[in-house]
Amino acid sequence: MNLLLLDPAELDEEGTANIVARRAEHLLRVLKVEAGDTVRVGVIGGKLGSGRVTAVEGKTVRLAVELAQEPDCTLQLELILALPRPIMLQRILKQATVLGVRRFHLIRSRRVEKSFFHSPVLAPEKIRALLLEGMEQAMDTWLPEVRIHRQFKPFIEDVLPTLAGQGLIAHPGVAGTVAGLPVSGQSEQRLLLAIGPEGGWSDYELGQFLDRGFYGFTMGSRILHVDTAVVSLLAQLQLLYDLRRR
């Protein structure tokens, strides 16, 4: 835990908070805090700052919180992801949050099993827990939104047109490359990255994205697991963005 995240409701009018349960255990057992120590804190959806330990009472840690720093967010990216296997989805939600994804769209494609949409991993409380873990790791206060779309055609026809940003779609065998991605490096640019299932998008699905202005590109001849592809692509997009921003 690199950042202690607080819900806005946990702060009282004097800027103090009582930390209990998992977070208090981490403070006491891992960080071994005592009165007078300072830890990094952030408010979900708000600023970053510090929390000074004013008291330790049993399994409760009391903090005096000061918030002054805005979170840094340069690359504005939404991930459109063909819903993967539940165990893989857990890794992706956490790691993609660490790498700065601002919104997830979990969609149905022809190669996605219907049973995946009944997984306990999609329970709101489970999703939130995974996202918070990613935020704690990355020291970010932005809580990504996760939208679940159980049918492909309504997503493409009704939802996708409402999303702002340059579309990018990864698929083996298409002509584009990572080096040719239309990433400007401008702070106002928004990106929509579409990554398919293990077997790739169907020809129909790929065509639907391309018809709507998505840039098709390949990562090369090797076929990656979805969670590997997500992490690799997000890292490369961030690097490309940083290089072109200079």
VEXDREN-2710 file (C-alpha; in Angstrom, 1 decimal):
% VEXDREN-2710
k/r/px/py/pz
1/MET/0.0/0.0/0.0
2/ASN/1.8/3.1/-1.3
3/LEU/-1.1/5.4/-0.6
4/LEU/-3.7/5.4/2.2
5/LEU/-7.0/6.1/0.5
6/LEU/-9.9/7.8/2.4
7/ASP/-13.5/8.0/1.4
8/PRO/-14.6/11.7/1.7
9/ALA/-17.1/10.7/4.3
10/GLU/-14.4/9.5/6.6
11/LEU/-13.0/13.0/7.1
12/ASP/-14.7/15.1/9.8
13/GLU/-14.9/18.9/9.8
14/GLU/-11.5/19.2/11.4
15/GLY/-9.8/17.1/8.8
16/THR/-9.3/14.0/11.0
17/ALA/-10.1/10.4/10.2
18/ASN/-10.3/7.2/12.2
19/ILE/-8.7/4.3/10.3
20/VAL/-9.8/0.7/11.0
21/ALA/-9.8/-2.8/9.6
22/ARG/-7.4/-3.7/6.7
23/ARG/-5.9/-0.2/6.4
24/ALA/-5.2/0.1/10.1
25/GLU/-3.7/-3.3/10.2
26/HIS/-1.3/-2.3/7.4
27/LEU/-0.4/0.9/9.2
28/LEU/0.2/-0.9/12.5
29/ARG/1.8/-4.2/11.4
30/VAL/3.6/-3.3/8.2
31/LEU/4.5/0.4/8.6
32/LYS/4.6/0.1/12.4
33/VAL/3.3/3.7/12.8
34/GLU/3.3/5.5/16.1
35/ALA/1.9/8.8/17.3
36/GLY/3.7/11.6/15.4
37/ASP/4.5/9.6/12.3
38/THR/3.3/10.7/8.9
39/VAL/1.9/8.7/6.0
40/ARG/0.9/9.5/2.5
41/VAL/-2.9/9.8/2.1
42/GLY/-5.4/10.7/-0.6
43/VAL/-9.1/11.2/-0.8
44/ILE/-11.0/9.2/-3.4
45/GLY/-11.9/11.6/-6.2
46/GLY/-9.9/14.3/-4.5
47/LYS/-6.4/15.5/-3.6
48/LEU/-3.3/13.9/-2.2
49/GLY/-1.5/14.9/0.9
50/SER/-0.3/13.6/4.3
51/GLY/-1.8/12.2/7.4
52/ARG/-0.1/12.7/10.8
53/VAL/-0.8/10.0/13.4
54/THR/-2.3/11.7/16.4
55/ALA/-3.3/8.6/18.3
56/VAL/-3.3/4.8/18.2
57/GLU/-6.1/3.3/20.2
58/GLY/-6.2/-0.5/20.0
59/LYS/-6.8/-1.4/16.3
60/THR/-7.7/2.2/15.4
61/VAL/-5.3/4.8/14.0
62/ARG/-6.4/8.4/14.2
63/LEU/-5.0/10.8/11.5
64/ALA/-4.8/14.6/11.1
65/VAL/-5.0/15.0/7.3
66/GLU/-3.7/17.8/5.1
67/LEU/-4.5/17.7/1.4
68/ALA/-2.7/20.0/-1.1
69/GLN/-1.7/18.2/-4.2
70/GLU/-3.8/17.5/-7.3
71/PRO/-3.3/14.0/-8.7
72/ASP/-1.3/13.8/-11.9
73/CYS/-3.1/12.5/-14.9
74/THR/-1.7/13.1/-18.4
75/LEU/-2.9/10.2/-20.6
76/GLN/-6.7/10.1/-20.8
77/LEU/-7.6/6.5/-21.8
78/GLU/-10.6/4.3/-21.7
79/LEU/-10.2/0.5/-22.2
80/ILE/-12.8/-1.4/-24.2
81/LEU/-12.2/-5.0/-23.3
82/ALA/-13.8/-8.2/-24.5
83/LEU/-14.7/-9.8/-21.1
84/PRO/-11.9/-12.3/-20.2
85/ARG/-11.9/-15.2/-17.9
86/PRO/-12.7/-14.1/-14.3
87/ILE/-9.2/-14.9/-12.9
88/MET/-7.7/-12.9/-15.7
89/LEU/-10.1/-10.0/-15.3
90/GLN/-9.1/-9.6/-11.6
91/ARG/-5.5/-9.0/-12.7
92/ILE/-6.5/-6.7/-15.5
93/LEU/-8.7/-4.5/-13.4
94/LYS/-5.9/-3.9/-10.9
95/GLN/-3.0/-3.6/-13.2
96/ALA/-4.8/-1.4/-15.7
97/THR/-5.8/0.9/-12.9
98/VAL/-2.2/1.1/-11.8
99/LEU/-1.3/2.1/-15.4
100/GLY/-3.9/4.9/-15.5
101/VAL/-7.1/3.6/-17.2
102/ARG/-9.9/6.1/-16.4
103/ARG/-12.8/4.0/-17.5
104/PHE/-13.4/0.3/-18.4
105/HIS/-16.0/-1.0/-20.8
106/LEU/-16.4/-4.8/-20.4
107/ILE/-18.2/-6.0/-23.5
108/ARG/-19.5/-9.2/-25.2
109/SER/-17.8/-10.5/-28.3
110/ARG/-18.4/-13.7/-30.2
111/ARG/-15.6/-15.5/-28.5
112/VAL/-16.6/-14.5/-24.9
113/GLU/-18.5/-17.2/-23.0
114/LYS/-21.8/-16.1/-21.6
115/SER/-20.9/-17.6/-18.2
116/PHE/-18.3/-15.0/-17.7
117/PHE/-21.0/-12.4/-17.1
118/HIS/-22.2/-14.3/-14.1
119/SER/-18.9/-14.3/-12.3
120/PRO/-18.7/-13.0/-8.7
121/VAL/-15.8/-10.9/-9.9
122/LEU/-18.3/-8.6/-11.5
123/ALA/-20.0/-7.8/-8.2
124/PRO/-19.7/-4.1/-7.6
125/GLU/-18.0/-4.5/-4.2
126/LYS/-15.4/-6.9/-5.7
127/ILE/-14.7/-4.6/-8.6
128/ARG/-14.3/-1.6/-6.2
129/ALA/-11.9/-3.6/-4.1
130/LEU/-9.7/-4.4/-7.1
131/LEU/-9.7/-0.8/-8.3
132/LEU/-8.8/0.5/-4.9
133/GLU/-5.8/-1.9/-4.7
134/GLY/-4.6/-0.5/-8.1
135/MET/-5.1/3.1/-6.9
136/GLU/-3.1/2.4/-3.7
137/GLN/-0.3/0.9/-5.7
138/ALA/-0.2/3.8/-8.2
139/MET/-0.7/6.6/-5.6
140/ASP/-3.7/7.8/-7.5
141/THR/-7.1/9.1/-6.2
142/TRP/-9.1/8.6/-9.5
143/LEU/-11.6/5.8/-9.1
144/PRO/-12.2/4.4/-12.6
145/GLU/-15.7/3.7/-13.7
146/VAL/-16.5/0.1/-14.9
147/ARG/-19.4/-0.3/-17.3
148/ILE/-20.6/-3.8/-18.3
149/HIS/-22.2/-4.3/-21.8
150/ARG/-23.7/-7.7/-22.3
151/GLN/-24.4/-7.4/-26.0
152/PHE/-22.0/-6.3/-28.7
153/LYS/-24.3/-4.6/-31.2
154/PRO/-26.0/-2.2/-28.7
155/PHE/-22.6/-1.2/-27.5
156/ILE/-21.3/-0.5/-31.0
157/GLU/-24.4/1.3/-32.2
158/ASP/-25.6/3.1/-29.1
159/VAL/-22.7/3.5/-26.6
160/LEU/-19.6/3.8/-28.7
161/PRO/-20.9/7.0/-30.6
162/THR/-21.2/8.7/-27.2
163/LEU/-17.6/8.1/-26.2
164/ALA/-15.0/10.8/-27.0
165/GLY/-11.6/10.0/-28.2
166/GLN/-9.4/8.5/-30.9
167/GLY/-10.1/4.8/-31.3
168/LEU/-7.4/2.2/-31.3
169/ILE/-8.0/-1.5/-31.8
170/ALA/-5.4/-4.2/-31.4
171/HIS/-5.7/-7.3/-33.7
172/PRO/-3.3/-9.7/-35.2
173/GLY/-2.7/-9.3/-38.9
174/VAL/-3.9/-5.8/-39.5
175/ALA/-1.6/-3.3/-41.2
176/GLY/-0.9/-0.7/-38.5
177/THR/1.8/-0.9/-35.9
178/VAL/2.4/0.5/-32.5
179/ALA/4.9/3.0/-33.9
180/GLY/2.2/4.4/-36.2
181/LEU/-0.5/4.9/-33.6
182/PRO/-2.1/8.4/-33.8
183/VAL/-1.1/9.5/-30.4
184/SER/-0.4/13.2/-30.4
185/GLY/1.0/13.8/-27.0
186/GLN/-1.5/16.6/-26.4
187/SER/-3.1/16.7/-23.0
188/GLU/-6.6/17.2/-24.4
189/GLN/-6.4/14.0/-26.5
190/ARG/-8.5/11.1/-25.3
191/LEU/-7.9/7.6/-26.4
192/LEU/-10.2/4.5/-26.6
193/LEU/-8.2/1.3/-26.7
194/ALA/-10.1/-1.9/-27.7
195/ILE/-8.6/-5.3/-26.9
196/GLY/-10.3/-8.5/-27.9
197/PRO/-10.5/-12.0/-26.4
198/GLU/-7.8/-14.7/-26.5
199/GLY/-8.9/-15.7/-30.1
200/GLY/-9.1/-12.2/-31.3
201/TRP/-12.0/-10.2/-32.6
202/SER/-14.2/-11.7/-35.3
203/ASP/-14.1/-10.2/-38.8
204/TYR/-17.5/-8.6/-38.2
205/GLU/-16.4/-7.1/-34.9
206/LEU/-13.2/-5.8/-36.2
207/GLY/-15.0/-4.3/-39.2
208/GLN/-17.5/-2.5/-36.9
209/PHE/-14.7/-0.8/-35.0
210/LEU/-12.7/0.1/-38.2
211/ASP/-15.9/1.5/-39.8
212/ARG/-16.2/3.9/-36.8
213/GLY/-12.7/5.3/-37.3
214/PHE/-10.6/3.1/-35.0
215/TYR/-7.0/2.7/-36.0
216/GLY/-6.2/-1.0/-36.3
217/PHE/-2.7/-2.2/-35.3
218/THR/-0.8/-5.3/-34.4
219/MET/1.8/-6.0/-31.7
220/GLY/3.6/-8.4/-33.9
221/SER/3.5/-12.1/-34.8
222/ARG/3.3/-13.4/-31.2
223/ILE/-0.1/-14.1/-29.7
224/LEU/-0.3/-12.8/-26.1
225/HIS/-2.6/-13.6/-23.2
226/VAL/-5.1/-10.8/-22.7
227/ASP/-3.7/-9.7/-19.4
228/THR/-0.2/-9.5/-20.9
229/ALA/-1.4/-7.6/-23.9
230/VAL/-3.3/-5.1/-21.8
231/VAL/-0.3/-4.3/-19.6
232/SER/2.1/-4.2/-22.5
233/LEU/-0.1/-2.0/-24.6
234/LEU/-0.9/0.5/-21.8
235/ALA/2.8/0.8/-21.1
236/GLN/3.7/1.4/-24.7
237/LEU/0.9/3.9/-25.1
238/GLN/2.2/5.9/-22.1
239/LEU/5.8/5.8/-23.5
240/LEU/4.6/6.9/-26.9
241/TYR/2.5/9.7/-25.4
242/ASP/5.5/10.9/-23.3
243/LEU/7.9/10.9/-26.3
244/ARG/5.5/12.9/-28.5
245/ARG/4.6/15.3/-25.7
246/ARG/8.2/16.6/-25.5
END
